Amino acid sequence: MKKYTLLFAATLLFAFTGACKPSNEKNKEAEAIAQKELVPVQVEMVNGMKRAYFASGCFWCVEAIYESVRGVKESISGYSGGHTKNPTYEESNTGRTGHAEAVEVIYDPKVVSFATLVDVYFGSQNITQVNGQGPDRGSQYRSIIFYQNEEEKKIIDEKIAALNATLGDQKVAAQVLPFQKFWDAEDDHQNYEKLHPNNPYIRNVSIPRLKRFQEKFPHLLKKGAKH
């Protein structure tokens, strides 16, 4: 769980610095370069459902965003992009596992395409922020978009190129990596925004981020999903 004292001052700090613990570890560029050489793992469809994997800051936020999208059956919080097996929340927050907080998006490709999920990804974050999103900072909160095949990579690369063309001197910060493995997060991190609406971080960071996305993409939302 996100561990903070019950002191009032700490609660205020919680609201502005975020529930996800920061890390001073810098993004490991050498490791990222090595990962790019790996062969992506293709996850098989199950009962007509595909899976996609994204990292974009605290997984509480990203999980809730994708679960509001029409065609998404479920979004699961977890860890990906690192070099250790069976990472835990506490371990990933040290920044030394290489993993980022990520989500597994289980979706119906007949209803929503991978390309649209990528649009959701870039449309729900600060695309130029390096090593974090909003108040959540550290390599474990870096943005990563994972691909499972060359078709997905082409979609990602084309969208990044289009975005970069609009950014001037800035560039899209997200890493593009071949998918290898997703590790489910602990049970108390699943559906966190839905189950803890009064948590200070949820009220001050997660829900506002979800609302900004929903206002931007009302046509993609499930019926009754607007927060």
TAZI-V986349 format. One record per residue. RES is the residue in three letters. PHI is phi as a letter, one per 30 degrees, with the letter a starting at -180 (999 if undefined). BURIAL is + if it has 9 or more other ideal C-beta (glycine too) atoms within 8 Angstrom, else -. D_FIRST is the distance of its C-alpha to the first C-alpha in Angstrom with 2 decimals. Layout:
res = (RES RES)
phi = (PHI PHI)
burial = (BURIAL BURIAL)
d_first = (D_FIRST D_FIRST)
This chain:
res = (MET LYS LYS TYR THR LEU LEU PHE ALA ALA THR LEU LEU PHE ALA PHE THR GLY ALA CYS LYS PRO SER ASN GLU LYS ASN LYS GLU ALA GLU ALA ILE ALA GLN LYS GLU LEU VAL PRO VAL GLN VAL GLU MET VAL ASN GLY MET LYS ARG ALA TYR PHE ALA SER GLY CYS PHE TRP CYS VAL GLU ALA ILE TYR GLU SER VAL ARG GLY VAL LYS GLU SER ILE SER GLY TYR SER GLY GLY HIS THR LYS ASN PRO THR TYR GLU GLU SER ASN THR GLY ARG THR GLY HIS ALA GLU ALA VAL GLU VAL ILE TYR ASP PRO LYS VAL VAL SER PHE ALA THR LEU VAL ASP VAL TYR PHE GLY SER GLN ASN ILE THR GLN VAL ASN GLY GLN GLY PRO ASP ARG GLY SER GLN TYR ARG SER ILE ILE PHE TYR GLN ASN GLU GLU GLU LYS LYS ILE ILE ASP GLU LYS ILE ALA ALA LEU ASN ALA THR LEU GLY ASP GLN LYS VAL ALA ALA GLN VAL LEU PRO PHE GLN LYS PHE TRP ASP ALA GLU ASP ASP HIS GLN ASN TYR GLU LYS LEU HIS PRO ASN ASN PRO TYR ILE ARG ASN VAL SER ILE PRO ARG LEU LYS ARG PHE GLN GLU LYS PHE PRO HIS LEU LEU LYS LYS GLY ALA LYS HIS)
phi = (999 d c b d c d e d d d d d e d c c j d d d d b d d d e d d d d d d d d d d d d d c c d d d b h i c c b b b b b a i d d e d d e d d d d d d d j c d a b c d a b a j c c c c h d c d d d d d d i c d i d c d b b c c c b c d d c b c d e d d d d d e d d b b d d c d c h l b h d c b k d d c d d b c c b c a d d d d d e d d d d d e d d e d c c i d d b d d d d c b d d b a c c d d d e d c d h d d d d b d c d e d d d c b d d e d d d d d d d d b d d c d d d i d d d)
burial = (- - - + - - - - - + + - + + + - - + + + - + + - + - + + - - + + - - + + - - - + + - - - - - - - + + + + + + + + + + + + + + + + + + + + + + + + - - + + + + + + + + - + - - + - - - + + + + + - + + + + + + + + + + + + + - - + - + - + + + + + + + + + + - + + + - + + + + - + - + + + + + + + + + + + - - - + + - + + + - + + - - + + - - + - - - - + + + + + + + + + - + + - + - - - + + - + + - - - + - + + + + + + + + + - + + + + + + - - + - - + + - - - + - -)
d_first = (0.00 3.78 5.85 9.26 12.25 13.90 17.02 18.67 19.30 15.76 14.99 17.88 16.76 13.40 15.63 17.83 16.00 13.02 9.27 9.43 10.57 14.32 16.40 20.12 20.92 23.58 23.99 25.88 28.99 30.83 28.18 28.16 31.95 31.95 29.60 31.97 34.64 32.82 34.02 31.55 30.36 31.47 29.33 31.71 31.88 30.96 32.77 33.70 30.18 29.35 26.11 25.28 22.59 21.41 19.10 19.06 16.24 12.73 12.72 11.54 14.92 17.00 16.14 17.29 20.33 21.61 21.14 23.51 26.18 29.15 29.54 25.88 25.08 21.39 18.83 16.12 13.19 13.51 15.10 18.79 21.48 21.00 22.93 20.71 20.29 17.22 14.75 11.14 8.31 9.06 12.68 12.90 11.69 14.72 16.95 19.05 18.45 20.12 17.66 16.53 13.83 16.25 17.19 19.78 22.13 24.34 27.44 31.04 33.36 36.08 34.19 32.26 33.20 31.27 33.05 31.67 28.08 28.83 30.18 26.98 25.08 27.33 27.82 24.20 23.52 25.28 27.24 28.42 25.24 24.76 21.49 19.21 19.28 19.70 17.59 15.35 17.53 17.87 19.14 15.84 16.24 19.95 21.80 23.20 25.30 26.15 29.52 30.81 34.52 37.08 37.35 33.72 34.14 37.28 35.58 32.83 35.41 37.70 35.09 33.99 37.68 38.31 35.46 36.54 40.03 38.86 36.83 39.67 38.62 34.93 33.53 30.71 27.92 26.37 27.08 28.86 28.14 29.38 26.72 26.14 23.04 19.81 16.95 14.70 10.94 9.02 9.87 6.80 7.28 10.93 12.87 10.06 12.82 15.12 13.06 11.72 14.88 14.88 11.68 13.50 12.31 13.24 16.48 17.49 16.65 15.72 18.35 21.06 20.63 20.97 23.98 25.65 25.53 26.85 29.63 30.61 30.77 31.70 33.89 31.04 28.99 28.89 30.89 28.96 25.97 26.59 23.87)
